[in-house]
């Protein structure tokens, strides 16, 4: 029998949740506020009321060309996500419905690669990209972003696929469905919520990736992370311009996250409640 929750407990829990949410969101909020200050105001100290100037946005756009970096971010995040799904869906299917005694070991090994510091493999990866002519190329960076996020994508899809009854796939085989038809027309439609949330999460991770995008690009394939870093110079940090650049970089992903939050929650909790 479910335990009754009093109104007082609900109020306390709601207040605590709002406090935590505000603490998490406050750095983003203050970045947005600082972007509407002049450079002189930005370095004077903490203040929640800006002057309202948009000169930083004008200077940022005039100096760097926001839309070129924005287009690169869109192409890289979406492209790497599509590549990851093309690899991860068959891999997760095989692990979920045709497991071997090594399946769990492989999954743990894949997850363990995320624990390795990226800087540990920077030198060999850089040499491979240089010798292959992939430095500052969208194709090379798409592959790199796909590889670094692939363990998470496989793990998430594996979890979703495990919740799908195997009898449904067996019935499809008995009806003469090929392996391709089984994955495309039976498995994938049933796991749409999980695939959608995995896709959205991978886009967010690829969009926010800074370590590899800054070190493997210069101008042609540089995304918004490189756009932000360009406002940190030996002459100093220009806080207002840096905040304006950061706001322009995070705005698209914040908007996407806001409108897709229901799909994200639905997918991330897919199969959690029996």
N, C-alpha and C positions, 0 to 999 in steps of 0.2 A: 504494500500500500504506500502510495506517495506521501511524503511528509509535507504537511501544510506549511506554507510560507506566509508569514505575517506581512502586513503592509509596511511596518517599520523596517523589517529586513529588506524588503524590496526597495524602499526609499534609500536606505544606506548603501545597498549594492549599486543602485543607479547613480547615486552621488559619487561613489568611489570610481565607478566606470568612467564618468564624465571627467573626474580629476585626472585619472590616468591618461585618458584620451587627449585632454588639453595639454598635459605635460609632454606627451609625445609629439603633438602637432605644433607646439609653441615655437620650436626652432624654425619650422617652415613659415609660420605666420610672421615671425620677426624678420625673416629674410625678405618676405614680400613687403613688409613695412619699410625696411631699410632701402629697398629698391626705389622707393618714392621720396628719398632724401637726396640732398646734394652731398658731394664728397665731404664738405666741411661739416655738415650735420652728422654724417655717418661716423666720423672719427671723434666726435665730441663726447660720446657716451650713450648709455642706455636711454631710449626715449620711444614711447609707443605711439606718439602722434607725429607723423611726418609732415613736411611742408607741402607735399602733394605734387612736387615737380616730376616731370617725365623726361628730364634731360638725360638721365642715365640710359634709358631705353633708346633714345634717339642716338646717343653716342655709341652704344653697343651695336645697334643695327648698322650704323654708318661705318664702324670700324671693322666688323667681322662678317657681316652678311649672315644673319640668323637662319634664313630659309635653306641655304645650302647644307648647313649642319643638321637642320631638322630633317631634311629629306634623307640624308645619310642615316640618321638614327632610325627613321621609319623603315627604310630598306633593310638595314642590318638586323633590327629586332624582329621584324616580320619574316625576313628571309631565313634567319637562323632558327626561328621557331618552326617554320615549315620543314626545314631539313631535319630538325630534332624529332618532329612527329613522324616523318617518313621512316626514320631509323627506329624510334622508340616503340611505335605501335606493334610492328612485328616482333620486336624483342620482348616486349611485355606480354604479348600473346603467347609466345613460346614458353616463357617462364611461368605464366599463370595456368596454362592448360596442358602443357607437355613438360612438366618439371623433371629434372634429374636430381641425383643426390648432390650435385655441385651447384644447383640453382641458388640456394641461400648463400653459399660462399661467393658466387659471382656478384650477387646483389650487394653483399657487404663489401666486397672489393671495390665495386663501382662507387659506393658511398664513401669509402675511405679515401678515394682520390680527392674528394672535396675538402678533406682535412689537411691536405698538403699545401704549404704556402706557395702562392703563385710565383713568387720571386725565385723559388728553388729551380724552376724550369724555364725561367725567362731567357737565359743565355742560349740553350739549345733551340728553343722555339724561335727566337729571333734569327738564329743562323739558318734554320730551315726555311723561314719565310724569306730571308734575304737571298739564299741560293735558289729558291724556287720562283723568285720574282713576284712574291705575294705581298711584299711590304707596301703599305698604303694602298691596298686594293680592297674593294668591297667583298669580292669572292673569298679572299683569304680570311678576312675578319668574320664573315658569316660562318665559315667552317670553324673558326676558333671559338666563337660564341656558342655555336651548336655543341661543340665538344665539352666546354666547361659546364654547360647546363644539362647535358645529356643524362648524367646519373640521377638528377632530381626528376627529370621528365620520365625516365624509365620507372623509377620507384613509384611515382604517383600513379602512372598508368597501370602498373602491376597491381597496386592496391585496388584500383577501381575494377580491373578485369577480374580479380579474385572474387568480387561480389556478384558476378554474373553467373548464374547456374550453368554448369557444363552441359547439362541435359539439353539445353536449347541448341548449343552448337552441335551436339550429337544428332539431334533431330534434323538439323540442316544437312549434315553429312549423309544421313539416311535418305534424304530427298535428292541427293546427287549434287550438292553444292561443292564446288572446288575449294581449295584452301583460300584462294584469292577472294572468291565470293563469300566465304565464311567470314573473313576478316572485314571486308568492305561493306557487305550488305546485311550482316547479322550482328557481328560484334560491335563495330563502330557506331551504328545508330543507337544501340542500347547503352553505350558509354559516352554519349554526347555531353552530358553535364560534366563528367570527369575530364574528358578531352578538352572541353571549352575552358574549364578552370585551369587546367595544366597549360594550355596555350596562353591564357592571359597572364599567368604567373611567369612563364618563360619570357614573354614580351617585356614584362616589368624588369626582370633580372637582366635581360640583354640591354634594355634601355639604360639601366643604371650602371652597367659595367664600366669601370673607369681604368682599371689597371692595364688591361690589354689594349683597349681602344686608344689610349694615349701613347703607349709604347710601340704599337705596330702601325701607327698612321702618322701622317704629317699634315697633308692638305686635302688630297683628293677624296679619301674615304673617311675623313675625320668626322665623328658624330658630335652630339651636343656636349658630351663629357670633355672633349678636347676644346670645344667652344668655351666652356667655363674656365678651364685651366689656362686659357690664353690671357685671362685678366689677372693672373698672378705673375708679376714680372720682377726683375732685379731692382726696379725703381721703387717697388713696394706693392702693397695690396690696396687696390682701389675698391673700397668696401661697397660703395653705392653701385658702381658698375658691375662688380662681382655678384652682388645680390640681384641686380636686374638680369644678368646673364643666367643665374641660377633659377630665377623665377620663370624665365622664358623656357628653360630646359625642363623643369619639372611640371609646368602647367599642362602639357598634353597628357602626361601619364596620370596626373591627378584627376583630370577630367574623365579619362577613360576608366580609372578605378572607381570614381564616383558612380558613373552610369552602369558599370558592370559588377557592382558589389554584390547584388543578389545572385548573379551567376557564379561569382567566386565563392560565396558562402555555400551555395547549393552544391557546387562541385567539390569543395574541400571537405564537406560533411557527408559526401556521397558514401553510403554504406556504413556510416558511423552508428546509426540507430537501427537496431534490429526490430 
